[in-house]
Structure formats: structure tokens, C-alpha cells
Amino acid sequence: MKFKKILFTLFLSLLFFSASAQKALLLQAEKEYNNYAYADAITIYEKLAAKGYEDEKMFQRLGNAYYFNADLPKAAGWYDKLFALNAKQDPEYCYRYSQSLKSIGDYAKADKMLDEFNKKTNTDSRGILFENNKNYLEQIKLNSGRYEVSIANVNSEQSDFGSTFLNNNLVFSSARKIGKKEGKTFKWTNKSFTNLYIAAIKPDGNAYNPSLLNKEINSKFNESTPVFTKDGKTMYFTRNNFLDGKRGKDDKNITLLKLYKASLVDGKWTNITELPFNSDKYSTAHPALSLDEKKLYFASDMPGTKGQSDLYSVTINADETFGKPENLGAAINTEGRETFPFISGDNELYFATDGRPGLGGLDIFVSKILENGTFDQVQNIGEPINTKFDDFAYIIDSNTRKGYFSSNKKGGVGNDDIYKFTETKKLVCERTLTGTIFDSKANEVIEGAKITLFDENNQLLEEVTTGADGVYNFKVNCSKKYTVKVERKMYPAKESAIAISTGLDSKLDFTLEREKIPVVEIPQIKTIKVGTDLAKTLNISMIYFDLGKWAITDAAAAELEKILAVMQEYPKMKLDIRSHTDSRSSAKSNLVLSDKRAKSIAAWLVEKGITADRLKGKGYGESKLLNRCKDGVKCSEEEHLKNRRSEFLISSM
């Protein structure tokens, strides 16, 4: 009995020890995670998981730790376990899971998670962009195949990324050893801090013999993503919050990122100052210069940021002071990460984001900066530059169409690597607008219809005529608005506006619902002459208008088709269109009204193809009444109706 008690006591002690050890590990992992020491947190959490411990919060944090360290395949594994344990997760986990699933090529499941994300947060632009562009993979495919890509030879076994041009040199960030000495490590990743290196670019696009840029620039913390003015005398760059030997921290004891400026003096980079809109409380990073060097673009999570990081611009004044940073807005930024901006020589903004439908991780997108400072449509630049992994820090020489970008995709040398490329074809987002012209009454397509394309300013762009299949096609640009007009003899004209998406081709069919107008029996030329009123000669009903109106009614249009047929038969014929009113209302207003009616008829005929020089339209008001119905004379409605008429006098043949 005593022996059993001893065993039982020992068993309870072991349980207590195991539970205590487990709790201690969890507390340690929690501490590391909250201090952004994700690599150390992963090690502890995975020890617990290996012992069979399962916990929703632990799976969340393991997934997040790998996600924030850009190891999306491993993040996908832990998010798998999380959603298997409890599928009802906050929206952001749905989004991170979808991004991670893309890294292992499971786009079908990733899209399902994006659907779930959008249902939970129907105002988040990331979900809306996906909902409005579910064929994004087809769109990316259309933009792909425009680059020849190969790995650059400057890479090390550590992280190399964020390159820029300096004359004929490549300047980039690297966590490589300095000589034989290991650098200090960054707790977020347990990798060495980065320094700036410079290497000469050779004709083959490779950069050789990299060396440290400048000891004054490189500190004991991270330096990265520099940009230089065209004269090579000023540099803006990113560094952890560290200046003059002093390290800055936020209220959580975290050293964030700041933007700095340096000047080239006697061949050395010196006069290092931080930019005035920096703060210990948020990060600013990854500078880029506008073409005129009067504006600096950068990424930040400062107050007012829409997502995890947004792109901003700030004016550089003539006295080298700075304006107030401005968010680039919803045209560019999402609730995700927008980062690594670059302005090309063609005034295009290239940037990386995980907030738009893409192949996975950070994808590189581009948008043209318009003359008014706004942005054109945002496009994914496609494969082979964009992959399932993080692709970022794109730069290009607009003259040679050669450039560099960074990626952590498989097959590289280190963690992040720099790749060189040649762009073989510029990105022009062009789609096909097509449609069929159809006669619903005859149940057949319409041949010989004239289809006209207008831009959003109503400027004529192109005209085509349908063949036997009734089909028309136009090449149009993405994200533009157009108006399409269809015309065919004996049919009423019809038009429709359409906005072209950045997705696949657009379709706009036209169904002409009215019956064909019967062919008019045209009299022989000897029966009509100059001065003849066509309305009487052709036995056409008077062209009546609604009281006080000048719009062409359906009944009037049916009669005008006959006038149109005669003018088409006799191309030299010119008409004097005269419009009249009854005596009701004032003589002045009747004159204005009748003139509008005459011009409305002329405009209708011009719209149908009659040139304006063949038409003259004038209103006579109540000056030429056909009966006794003057002011003060009581007349029936039928008598007044006879005075509301239009005449079509032949002025020349």
C-alpha cells in the first residue's frame, strides 16, 4: 500500500513538473514573440508542438512568426493546423492563410479563403479587389513572359536585396560577413544586420567585386535601400533608428526604421541627418526619387496609414526642407503591405504589395503617374519576375530596359537574392472589346452595321463595319471608359457606354428591337424640283411635336426615315427645314421653340449620316399659321395641331 502511494506521488510530481515546464516554455515563447524575436519564438513553440502540445494561440503565432519572416510554405503548415483545430478565425488569419497557400501552389484553396475573408470584412479593399477580379491568374498570364531573368553574381549565402543604380555601379544591401567576421544578429530573423555594398556593373549586367560602400554610412544596425540624386552627390537611405552612436526606441523598446540623408564630400559619404518626418513611434523606409527629384516616395506605417504599410510622397523644397508627407491613397494602397517604391524614367511607379490579387507573397506592380499627379491602372507585371514567393525592390534603366529585383524564391544562393533582367516587351494593358449586332424581330445578325468607338471625352477613335457574322472588334486599353455606337440604314441608331476592366476581354452586344422601316417608294426625279415640299410630295404626315417640346418622338422618327431615304437617293439634294408652332404662348417663346425644333430635325438627319452643309433649319414661330387660330381666337385642339408642323423645302438638287 505504501509503495503504491509512493508511485502515485511520483506520478503526480512528474505531471506537475511537466505542466510547469510546459508553462515556462509558453511564457518564454510568448515573451520572444512579443519582442519580435520571431526566430527564437519559433524554436520554442516547435519544441512544444513536437511533444504533442496543441493550442490555438500557439498555432496562430507559429503561423504568424513564419509569415512575418517571409517563410510562407512553413506558415501554411501551421495555419493548416490552426484551421483544422478551429476554422472560425479572425479575417486577417484567412488572408494570411490564403497568401501562404499560394506559396505552395494551392490557388484553389487560397481563393476559397479569400472568399471567406471577403465575407467577414466586406469593406476591406483586399477582398474587394479579389471579388472584382477573380480571373486574376488569367490577367497575370496575359502580362507575363516579357522578361529574361537570371540570378546576379553579387549574391552571398546571406540576404542580398534592395539594389539601386549609382552611375555604372550597383549599390545594394547585404547581410554577408564583413571579412571573416560574423556581423551582429537581428532578433526578428536571427540573421546578421545588413550593410550597404557597391559593385561595378559590367556589360553583361553582372556586378563584380562588391565592397562596403562607406564606414560612416554602415552602422552596427541595418542599412538598406538607398537612392541617389542624378548628380551622385546626395543619398537617401534606410537605417534602424540609430544616429551619432545613439539608438532610438519606441514605447515597446523596439528600434524601428528611419530615413536618412547623406552628402558626398571628398569621395566619402558624410553629413548624415535623419529626415524631419521620422519618428521613434513608427517606421519610414525604402526611399525613391521622382524624375525631377522634387519629391521623395517612401513606405511607412505612420498614423493615417491604410494598411500594414502604405506608400507616401513628400515634397523636397528648394531650400532642402521637406513638406508634409502625403498618403498616395486608395488608388495604390490597400490594407496589406505596400513597400519598395521605384520611379522609372518613364514616370511609372513600381512597388511591391501583398494586398492585391497576385501569385503569392509580395508581387511587383506598376502604375503610370499621370500629368495631374494621379495614377493610372495598377497592373501586376507578371511572371517570371513575380512568383509564389516575395518579389520586390524592382529597378529598371528605361533606356536599356535592363534592371534588377530581389526575391526569396527557391533556387537562389541565400535567403533573399538579387536577380538581373532584360525587359523584352513593354507592358501595355490592351484588351479586346467585341460584340454582335442582332435583329430581334428577324432573329438574325445584322451585316453592314457601322460601329463607332468613342473615348470618354466623346472623341472618335475608330469605325468598323460588321460582316456576315454581325460581329465587331476593337482593341481597347484597360481601365478606360468608352462609348460604342451602332448605326445601320433602316434601323434606329443605338449607343452604350462601357468601362473596360483589367481582366479579360469585354463583350458588348447590341440588339436592335425595332422593325426595319419599309423601303420608301422614291418618286422619279422629274416629279420633284427646287421649291417642292418633300412632306407633301411624298405624302408624309406632318412632323408633329409634343406641346412645348422639341425632342424627336418615335412617330416623328418614322416619318423622318422617309426624308432620310430620299436624301440618300439624291446625294446633291439640299433641304430648307422650316418649323412652325401654333399661336398659344408668346410670339417670342414660339419663335425660340420652333427654331429648336428645326435644328433638332437637322441634327437627327446629321446623326444618320447627312452632311450638315445639305441642311438649313429655321423656326418661324406662329408667323405662318395655316388657319384662323390667332391669338384671342377660340380653336379646337385639332385646329391648333395643324399649325405645329415642319416643312422640307428642296433648296437645290
C-alpha positions in Angstrom: 0.0 0.0 0.0 2.8 2.4 1.0 4.6 1.5 -2.3 1.5 2.4 -4.3 1.3 5.8 -2.5 5.0 6.5 -3.4 4.3 5.6 -7.1 1.2 7.8 -7.2 3.0 10.7 -5.5 5.9 10.3 -8.0 3.4 10.3 -10.9 1.7 13.5 -9.7 5.1 15.1 -9.3 6.0 14.2 -12.8 2.8 15.7 -14.1 3.3 18.8 -12.1 6.9 19.1 -13.4 5.7 18.5 -17.0 2.9 21.1 -16.7 5.3 23.6 -15.1 7.9 23.1 -17.7 5.3 23.5 -20.4 4.0 26.7 -18.9 7.5 28.1 -18.6 8.3 27.4 -22.2 5.0 29.0 -23.3 5.8 32.1 -21.2 9.3 32.3 -22.8 7.9 31.8 -26.3 5.3 34.5 -25.6 8.0 36.9 -24.4 10.1 36.3 -27.5 7.1 36.7 -29.8 6.0 39.9 -28.2 9.6 41.3 -28.6 9.5 40.4 -32.3 12.2 37.8 -31.8 10.3 35.5 -34.1 13.1 33.1 -34.9 13.6 32.3 -31.1 9.8 32.1 -30.6 9.6 29.6 -33.4 12.3 27.3 -31.8 10.4 27.2 -28.5 6.9 26.8 -30.0 8.1 24.0 -32.2 9.6 22.1 -29.2 6.3 22.2 -27.6 4.5 21.1 -30.7 6.9 18.2 -31.1 5.9 16.9 -27.7 2.3 16.8 -28.9 1.1 20.0 -27.4 -1.7 21.6 -29.4 -3.1 25.1 -28.8 -4.9 27.6 -31.0 -2.9 30.6 -29.9 0.3 28.7 -30.4 -0.6 27.7 -33.9 -1.6 31.3 -34.7 1.7 32.6 -33.5 3.8 29.9 -35.2 2.0 30.7 -38.5 2.5 34.4 -37.9 6.2 34.1 -37.0 6.9 32.2 -40.2 4.6 34.6 -42.2 6.4 37.7 -40.9 9.7 36.1 -41.7 8.5 35.5 -45.3 8.7 31.7 -45.0 5.2 31.2 -46.3 5.4 27.5 -47.0 6.1 26.8 -43.4 3.4 29.3 -42.4 0.9 27.4 -44.5 1.7 24.2 -42.5 0.9 25.9 -39.2 -2.1 27.7 -40.5 -3.3 24.3 -41.7 -3.2 23.0 -38.1 -4.8 26.2 -36.8 -7.9 26.0 -39.2 -8.2 22.3 -38.6 -8.3 23.0 -34.8 -10.8 25.9 -35.2 -12.0 27.1 -38.6 -13.6 30.2 -37.1 -10.7 32.6 -37.2 -10.4 36.3 -37.4 -10.4 37.7 -41.0 -6.7 38.5 -41.0 -5.8 34.8 -40.5 -8.0 34.0 -43.5 -5.9 36.4 -45.6 -2.5 35.2 -44.3 -3.6 31.6 -44.8 -4.6 32.4 -48.4 -1.3 34.1 -49.1 0.6 31.1 -47.6 -1.4 28.6 -49.6 -0.3 30.4 -52.8 3.3 29.8 -51.8 2.7 26.0 -52.1 0.7 26.4 -55.3 -2.8 25.7 -53.9 -4.5 28.6 -55.6 -8.0 27.0 -55.5 -7.9 26.7 -51.7 -6.3 30.2 -51.4 -9.2 31.7 -53.4 -11.7 29.9 -51.1 -10.0 31.5 -48.1 -10.1 34.9 -49.9 -13.9 34.4 -50.4 -14.2 33.7 -46.7 -12.1 36.8 -45.9 -14.3 39.0 -48.0 -17.5 37.7 -46.4 -16.1 38.6 -43.0 -14.8 42.1 -44.0 -16.8 43.3 -47.0 -15.2 46.7 -46.8 -11.5 45.6 -46.9 -10.0 46.6 -50.3 -8.0 43.4 -50.5 -11.2 41.4 -50.5 -13.0 43.8 -52.9 -10.1 43.7 -55.3 -10.3 39.9 -55.3 -14.1 39.9 -55.7 -13.9 42.2 -58.7 -11.1 40.3 -60.3 -11.5 36.6 -59.7 -9.8 35.8 -63.0 -6.6 37.5 -61.8 -4.5 34.5 -62.7 -5.6 34.8 -66.4 -4.8 38.5 -66.2 -1.3 37.9 -64.8 -0.8 35.3 -67.5 -1.6 38.0 -70.2 1.1 40.3 -68.6 3.7 37.5 -68.3 6.6 36.4 -70.5 8.1 39.9 -71.0 11.4 39.4 -69.2 14.6 37.4 -69.4 15.7 36.8 -65.8 18.8 35.3 -64.3 20.4 35.5 -60.9 23.0 38.2 -60.4 26.5 37.2 -59.3 26.8 39.6 -56.4 24.8 37.3 -54.0 26.1 35.7 -50.9 24.7 32.9 -48.7 23.0 35.6 -46.6 20.3 38.1 -47.6 21.1 40.4 -50.5 18.4 42.8 -51.7 17.3 46.3 -52.4 19.6 47.4 -55.1 19.9 50.8 -56.9 22.0 52.5 -59.6 24.9 54.8 -58.9 26.4 55.8 -62.2 27.7 52.4 -63.5 27.6 50.8 -60.1 25.1 48.7 -58.3 24.6 49.6 -54.6 22.7 47.0 -52.5 22.0 45.7 -49.0 23.7 42.6 -47.8 23.9 40.6 -44.5 27.1 38.9 -45.6 30.2 38.6 -43.4 32.5 41.5 -43.2 35.8 39.8 -44.0 35.8 36.8 -41.8 33.8 38.4 -39.0 30.2 37.5 -38.4 28.0 40.5 -38.0 25.6 41.1 -35.2 22.3 39.3 -35.5 18.8 40.8 -35.9 16.4 39.1 -33.3 13.5 39.2 -35.8 15.2 36.7 -38.0 18.4 35.7 -36.1 20.3 36.8 -39.2 23.1 39.3 -39.5 22.3 43.0 -39.8 22.6 44.4 -43.3 25.2 46.9 -44.7 25.4 48.8 -48.0 27.8 47.4 -50.6 28.8 48.8 -54.0 29.9 46.8 -57.1 30.8 47.9 -60.7 28.2 46.8 -63.3 29.8 45.1 -66.4 28.3 45.0 -69.9 26.8 41.5 -69.1 24.7 43.1 -66.4 26.6 41.4 -63.6 28.2 43.4 -60.8 31.6 42.3 -59.7 33.8 42.6 -56.6 31.4 44.2 -54.1 32.9 46.2 -51.3 31.5 48.2 -48.3 30.1 51.5 -49.5 31.3 53.7 -46.6 32.0 53.0 -43.0 30.3 56.3 -42.0 27.1 55.0 -43.6 27.3 51.5 -42.3 26.4 51.2 -38.6 26.0 48.2 -36.2 22.3 48.1 -37.2 20.5 47.6 -40.6 21.2 49.8 -43.6 19.3 49.2 -46.8 17.6 50.5 -49.9 19.5 53.7 -50.9 18.6 56.1 -53.7 20.9 58.7 -55.2 20.3 62.0 -56.9 21.3 62.1 -60.6 24.5 64.1 -59.8 25.5 61.4 -57.4 26.1 63.8 -54.5 23.1 63.1 -52.3 21.9 59.8 -50.9 18.7 58.9 -49.1 18.7 55.5 -47.3 17.0 53.4 -44.7 18.6 52.6 -41.3 17.4 51.4 -38.0 16.8 54.3 -35.6 20.5 55.0 -34.9 22.4 58.2 -35.2 25.6 59.6 -33.7 26.1 56.4 -31.6 22.6 56.7 -30.1 19.9 54.1 -30.6 16.3 55.2 -30.5 13.4 53.1 -29.3 9.6 53.2 -29.3 7.5 52.7 -26.2 7.9 48.9 -26.5 11.7 49.2 -26.6 11.8 48.4 -30.3 14.2 50.1 -32.7 12.2 50.9 -35.8 13.3 52.2 -39.2 14.1 55.7 -40.3 15.0 57.6 -43.4 18.4 59.3 -43.6 20.2 61.7 -45.9 23.9 61.8 -46.6 26.2 64.0 -48.8 29.2 63.0 -50.8 32.2 65.1 -49.7 35.7 64.4 -51.0 34.7 61.0 -52.1 33.1 60.0 -48.8 29.5 59.9 -47.6 29.1 62.2 -44.6 26.8 64.8 -43.0 24.3 62.1 -42.1 21.0 63.5 -40.9 17.6 62.0 -40.3 14.6 63.3 -42.3 12.3 65.6 -40.2 9.1 63.5 -40.6 10.7 60.4 -39.0 9.5 59.3 -35.6 10.5 56.9 -32.8 6.9 55.7 -32.9 6.6 54.5 -36.5 8.9 53.3 -39.4 9.8 55.1 -42.6 11.8 53.2 -45.2 12.7 52.5 -48.8 13.1 55.9 -50.4 12.6 56.6 -54.2 13.0 59.9 -56.1 10.7 61.5 -58.6 12.1 62.2 -62.1 12.6 65.9 -61.2 14.0 65.0 -57.8 11.5 67.3 -56.1 9.5 64.6 -54.5 10.6 61.6 -52.3 8.5 58.5 -52.2 8.7 56.0 -49.3 6.9 53.3 -47.3 5.6 53.9 -43.8 3.2 52.8 -41.1 2.8 56.3 -39.7 -0.6 57.5 -38.4 -3.1 57.7 -41.3 -1.7 54.5 -42.9 -4.5 52.5 -44.6 -2.8 49.1 -44.1 0.2 47.5 -42.6 2.4 49.9 -44.5 1.5 52.4 -47.2 3.3 54.4 -49.8 3.8 58.1 -49.2 5.3 61.1 -51.0 6.8 64.3 -49.6 7.9 67.4 -51.4 11.6 68.4 -51.3 11.7 72.2 -51.2 14.3 74.3 -53.0 15.9 75.1 -49.6 16.3 71.4 -48.9 13.5 71.4 -46.3 10.6 69.0 -46.7 6.8 69.3 -46.9 4.2 67.2 -45.1 4.1 63.6 -46.2 1.0 62.7 -48.3 -0.5 59.2 -48.5 -0.7 58.0 -52.1 -4.3 57.0 -51.4 -6.6 54.1 -52.3 -5.5 54.1 -56.0 -2.3 52.5 -54.7 -2.6 51.5 -51.1 -4.5 48.6 -49.5 -4.9 47.2 -46.0 -1.9 45.0 -46.8 1.8 45.9 -47.3 2.8 48.4 -49.9 6.5 48.9 -50.0 9.8 49.3 -52.0 8.7 52.1 -54.4 10.7 53.0 -57.5 10.1 55.7 -60.2 11.2 54.7 -63.6 12.5 57.0 -66.4 9.0 56.6 -68.0 7.5 58.1 -64.8 6.0 54.8 -63.7 5.6 53.8 -60.1 6.8 50.3 -59.5 6.1 48.8 -56.0 5.7 45.6 -54.1 2.5 44.6 -52.3 0.7 41.6 -50.9 -2.6 43.5 -50.8 -3.6 42.9 -54.4 -4.5 39.6 -56.3 -1.2 38.1 -57.1 0.9 34.9 -57.3 1.8 34.9 -53.6 3.7 36.9 -51.1 4.9 40.3 -52.3 4.2 40.8 -56.0 5.6 43.7 -58.1 3.0 46.0 -59.6 3.3 49.1 -61.8 1.1 52.2 -62.3 1.8 55.2 -64.7 1.9 58.5 -62.9 -0.3 60.8 -64.9 0.3 64.5 -65.7 -2.1 65.7 -62.9 -0.3 63.5 -60.3 -2.9 60.8 -60.1 -2.3 57.2 -61.0 -3.3 55.0 -64.0 -4.5 51.4 -63.6 -2.3 49.2 -61.4 -1.0 46.1 -63.1 0.8 43.0 -62.0 4.0 42.8 -64.1 3.6 39.0 -64.3 6.0 36.1 -64.5 8.8 35.2 -64.5 9.7 38.2 -62.1 6.6 37.6 -59.9 6.4 34.1 -58.3 4.8 32.3 -55.4 7.3 34.0 -53.0 8.3 37.5 -52.1 9.4 39.5 -55.1 10.3 43.2 -54.5 12.8 46.1 -54.9 12.4 46.4 -58.7 14.5 48.9 -60.6 15.0 49.4 -64.3 17.1 51.6 -66.7 14.4 53.0 -69.0 17.0 53.3 -71.9 18.5 49.8 -71.9 15.4 48.1 -70.4 17.7 46.3 -68.0 17.3 46.2 -64.3 17.3 44.2 -61.0 14.9 42.9 -58.5 15.0 41.0 -55.3 13.3 37.7 -54.3 13.4 34.9 -51.7 12.2 32.4 -54.3 13.7 28.9 -54.4 16.9 28.3 -56.4 18.8 31.3 -55.1 22.1 31.5 -53.2 20.9 32.9 -49.9 17.8 34.0 -48.1 17.0 37.0 -50.4 18.8 37.3 -53.7 19.2 39.9 -56.3 18.2 39.0 -59.9 19.1 40.8 -63.1 16.6 41.1 -66.0 16.1 42.4 -69.5 12.6 43.6 -70.4 11.8 42.3 -73.9 8.4 43.8 -74.3 6.8 46.8 -72.5 3.6 46.3 -70.6 0.6 47.7 -72.4 -2.7 46.6 -70.9 -4.7 46.0 -74.0 -7.9 44.1 -74.3 -10.4 43.2 -77.0 -13.9 44.7 -76.9 -16.3 42.6 -79.0 -20.0 42.2 -79.7 -22.6 41.1 -82.1 -25.3 43.2 -83.8 -28.6 41.4 -83.8 -32.1 41.9 -85.2 -34.5 40.6 -82.7 -37.5 40.7 -85.0 -35.9 38.9 -87.9 -34.0 36.7 -85.5 -30.7 37.2 -87.4 -27.4 39.0 -87.2 -27.1 42.4 -89.0 -24.5 42.7 -91.7 -23.2 46.1 -92.8 -23.8 47.9 -89.5 -21.4 50.8 -88.8 -19.9 50.6 -85.3 -18.1 53.6 -83.9 -15.9 53.8 -80.8 -15.6 57.0 -78.8 -13.4 57.7 -75.8 -14.6 59.1 -72.5 -14.3 62.6 -73.9 -16.6 61.7 -76.9 -13.6 61.8 -79.3 -14.0 59.4 -82.2 -11.3 56.6 -82.1 -12.3 54.0 -84.7 -15.1 52.8 -87.0 -15.7 49.3 -88.3 -18.5 47.6 -90.3 -19.9 44.2 -89.4 -19.6 41.3 -91.8 -21.9 38.4 -92.4 -21.4 37.2 -88.8 -22.6 40.6 -87.4 -19.5 40.8 -85.1 -17.3 43.8 -84.4 -14.0 44.0 -82.6 -12.0 46.9 -81.1 -8.6 46.9 -79.4 -9.0 49.0 -76.2 -6.9 49.9 -73.1 -7.6 48.6 -69.7 -9.4 50.6 -67.1 -10.7 53.1 -69.7 -14.3 54.2 -70.4 -15.7 54.1 -73.9 -18.9 54.7 -75.8 -19.9 52.4 -78.6 -22.5 53.5 -81.2 -24.2 51.2 -83.8 -25.8 52.5 -87.0 -27.5 50.7 -89.9 -29.7 52.1 -92.7 -33.4 51.5 -91.8 -32.6 50.9 -88.1 -32.6 53.4 -85.3 -29.1 54.3 -84.0 -28.2 52.9 -80.6 -25.2 53.5 -78.3 -23.9 52.3 -74.9 -21.1 53.2 -72.5 -18.7 50.6 -71.2 -15.8 50.5 -68.7 -13.0 48.1 -69.7 -11.7 46.1 -66.8 -8.0 45.0 -66.3 -9.3 41.4 -66.5 -10.1 39.5 -69.7 -11.7 40.8 -72.9 -15.0 42.7 -72.7 -18.2 41.9 -74.6 -21.0 44.4 -75.6 -23.8 43.0 -77.8 -26.4 45.2 -79.4 -30.0 44.1 -80.1 -32.0 46.4 -82.4 -35.5 45.8 -81.3 -37.5 47.9 -83.8 -38.6 46.5 -87.1 -37.0 47.6 -90.3 -38.5 50.7 -91.8 -40.3 49.8 -95.0 -38.4 50.9 -98.1 -39.8 54.2 -99.3 -41.1 54.5 -102.9 -38.9 57.3 -104.2 -40.6 59.3 -107.0 -38.7 59.8 -110.2 -36.6 63.0 -110.2 -38.9 64.7 -112.7 -41.7 64.8 -110.1 -39.7 66.8 -107.6 -37.9 70.1 -108.1 -36.4 73.0 -106.3 -39.1 74.6 -104.0 -41.0 71.4 -103.6 -42.1 70.5 -100.0 -41.0 66.8 -99.7 -43.5 66.2 -97.0 -46.3 66.9 -99.4 -44.7 65.3 -102.4 -44.0 62.0 -100.6 -47.4 62.1 -98.8 -45.6 62.2 -95.5 -47.6 63.1 -92.4 -46.8 66.4 -90.7 -43.9 66.1 -88.3 -45.7 66.8 -85.0 -44.1 67.7 -81.7 -45.5 67.4 -78.2 -46.7 70.7 -76.8 -43.8 72.9 -75.8 -41.2 70.2 -76.8 -38.6 69.8 -79.5 -37.4 66.3 -79.0 -37.9 63.8 -81.9 -40.7 61.4 -81.0 -40.9 57.8 -82.2 -43.7 58.8 -84.6 -41.6 61.7 -86.0 -38.6 59.4 -86.4 -40.6 57.0 -88.5 -41.5 59.9 -90.9 -38.0 61.3 -90.9 -36.7 57.9 -92.1 -38.5 58.6 -95.4 -36.9 62.0 -95.7 -33.6 60.4 -95.0 -34.2 57.8 -97.7 -34.8 60.5 -100.3 -31.7 62.4 -99.4 -29.6 59.3 -99.6 -31.1 58.5 -103.0 -30.3 62.1 -104.2 -26.9 63.0 -102.6 -26.9 66.5 -104.1 -30.2 67.5 -102.7 -30.3 70.2 -100.1 -33.2 71.0 -97.8 -34.6 74.1 -96.1 -36.3 72.8 -92.9 -38.9 75.1 -91.6 -40.6 74.6 -88.3 -43.9 76.3 -87.1 -45.9 76.5 -83.9 -49.5 77.3 -83.0 -50.4 80.7 -81.6 -50.5 79.7 -78.0 -47.8 81.1 -75.7 -46.0 84.3 -76.6 -44.7 85.1 -80.1 -41.1 85.3 -78.7 -41.1 81.9 -77.0 -42.8 80.3 -80.0 -40.0 81.6 -82.3 -37.4 80.1 -79.9 -39.3 76.8 -79.7 -39.7 76.4 -83.4 -36.1 77.2 -84.1 -35.1 74.5 -81.7 -37.4 72.1 -83.5 -35.9 72.8 -86.9 -32.4 72.4 -85.6 -33.5 69.2 -83.8 -34.7 67.7 -87.1 -31.4 68.8 -88.8 -29.4 67.2 -86.0 -31.3 63.9 -86.4 -30.5 63.8 -90.1 -26.8 64.6 -89.5 -26.7 61.8 -86.9 -27.9 59.5 -89.6 -25.1 60.5 -92.0 -26.4 63.5 -93.9 -23.7 66.2 -94.0 -24.6 69.5 -92.3 -24.0 71.6 -95.4 -27.0 70.0 -97.1 -29.4 71.2 -94.4 -30.7 74.6 -93.3 -33.0 74.8 -90.3 -35.0 77.7 -89.2 -38.0 78.4 -86.9 -40.9 80.7 -87.9 -42.9 80.5 -84.7 -46.5 81.5 -85.1 -45.8 83.8 -88.1 -47.2 81.4 -90.8 -50.4 79.9 -89.4 -52.4 77.7 -91.7 -55.8 78.6 -90.3 -57.7 81.3 -88.3 -56.3 80.2 -84.9 -54.5 83.5 -84.0 -54.2 84.9 -80.5 -57.7 85.5 -79.0 -59.4 83.2 -81.4 -61.0 80.1 -79.8 -59.9 77.0 -81.7 -60.1 73.2 -81.1 -57.0 71.2 -80.3 -57.2 69.6 -83.7 -57.0 73.1 -85.4 -54.0 74.1 -83.2 -52.3 70.8 -84.1 -52.3 71.6 -87.8 -50.1 74.7 -87.1 -47.5 72.7 -85.2 -45.7 71.3 -88.3 -42.4 71.1 -90.2 -41.8 71.6 -93.9 -39.0 70.3 -96.0 -38.4 72.6 -99.0 -35.9 71.5 -101.6 -33.4 74.4 -102.0 -31.2 72.7 -104.6 -30.8 69.5 -106.5 
